[in-house]
Amino acid sequence: MSLHPISDKAEVSVDFPDKAYIGSFGRHSQYDAYADADSVAVRLVRPGEDRREAVVHLHYGLLAGILVELARSLAARPPLDEAHRNDLSEAAKQLAASLEPRGNADPDPAPG
């Protein structure tokens, strides 16, 4: 896992009945995203004196549902600016390509 610079920004909030935690991660922060057998994780790190770190783990079924809801939300609003639209489109293409079956692996070989 290697950290990458955040080129935009992120905000995280966690609300409990008696308190709330809010953190922002901007251009001086870093992120990491990775997948394992059951889930994906996104880690946001703000270094320095006011160091903070947030990690979110999402199982694949939940992530799929979130992506569907994001697609619906984006379709129902005015179009994004060209730069953000291009960034998201390229990332979605890379995600779709990574989900295609790989040629060498046969996960369900025929018996016999």
C-alpha positions in Angstrom: 0.0 0.0 0.0 1.5 3.3 -1.0 0.1 6.7 -0.3 -0.9 9.1 -3.1 -1.3 12.9 -2.9 -4.9 14.1 -2.8 -5.4 16.4 -5.7 -8.9 17.7 -4.6 -10.4 17.3 -1.1 -12.3 14.9 1.1 -14.3 15.4 4.3 -15.3 12.7 6.8 -17.8 13.0 9.5 -19.0 10.4 12.1 -22.0 11.3 14.1 -22.8 9.8 17.5 -25.7 10.7 19.7 -23.6 12.8 22.0 -20.7 13.9 19.7 -19.5 14.3 16.2 -16.1 13.9 14.6 -15.3 15.8 11.5 -12.1 15.8 9.5 -11.0 17.3 6.3 -8.3 16.1 4.0 -6.9 18.5 1.4 -4.0 19.0 -1.0 -1.4 18.3 1.7 -3.1 15.0 2.6 -2.7 11.6 1.1 -4.9 8.6 0.3 -4.6 4.9 -0.3 -7.2 2.5 -1.8 -6.9 -1.2 -1.9 -9.0 -4.4 -2.4 -8.9 -7.8 -0.7 -10.9 -11.0 -1.0 -14.0 -9.5 0.7 -13.9 -5.8 0.5 -12.3 -2.5 -0.5 -10.8 0.1 1.7 -10.0 3.8 1.4 -7.6 5.3 3.8 -7.1 9.1 4.1 -4.1 10.5 5.9 -3.4 14.1 7.0 0.2 14.3 8.2 1.7 16.8 10.5 0.9 18.3 13.8 -2.8 17.9 13.4 -2.4 14.3 12.1 -5.5 12.4 11.4 -6.4 9.2 9.6 -9.7 7.7 8.4 -10.2 4.3 7.0 -13.5 3.0 5.4 -13.9 -0.7 4.6 -16.8 -1.6 2.3 -17.8 -5.1 1.3 -18.3 -5.6 -2.4 -22.1 -5.8 -2.2 -22.3 -2.5 -0.4 -19.9 -0.9 -2.7 -21.9 -2.1 -5.7 -25.1 -0.5 -4.2 -23.2 2.7 -3.5 -22.0 2.9 -7.1 -25.6 2.4 -8.4 -26.9 5.2 -6.2 -24.1 7.5 -7.3 -24.9 6.8 -10.9 -28.6 7.6 -10.3 -27.7 10.8 -8.4 -25.3 12.0 -11.1 -27.9 11.2 -13.8 -30.6 13.3 -12.0 -28.5 16.5 -11.7 -27.0 18.9 -14.1 -23.8 17.5 -15.8 -20.5 17.8 -14.0 -17.8 20.1 -15.4 -15.7 18.6 -18.1 -12.6 18.0 -15.9 -14.5 16.1 -13.1 -16.6 14.2 -15.7 -13.5 13.1 -17.6 -11.7 12.0 -14.3 -14.7 9.9 -13.2 -15.3 8.5 -16.6 -11.7 7.3 -17.0 -11.7 5.8 -13.4 -15.0 4.0 -14.2 -13.5 2.5 -17.4 -10.5 1.3 -15.4 -12.7 -0.2 -12.8 -14.8 -2.0 -15.4 -11.7 -3.3 -17.2 -10.4 -4.7 -13.9 -13.6 -6.6 -13.4 -13.4 -8.4 -16.7 -12.5 -12.2 -16.5 -8.8 -12.8 -17.0 -7.8 -15.2 -19.8 -5.5 -17.6 -17.9 -7.6 -18.3 -14.8 -10.4 -20.8 -15.1 -12.3 -20.4 -11.8 -14.7 -23.3 -12.5 -12.9 -26.0 -14.6 -15.1 -28.6 -16.2 -14.9 -32.0 -14.6 -13.1 -34.9 -16.2 
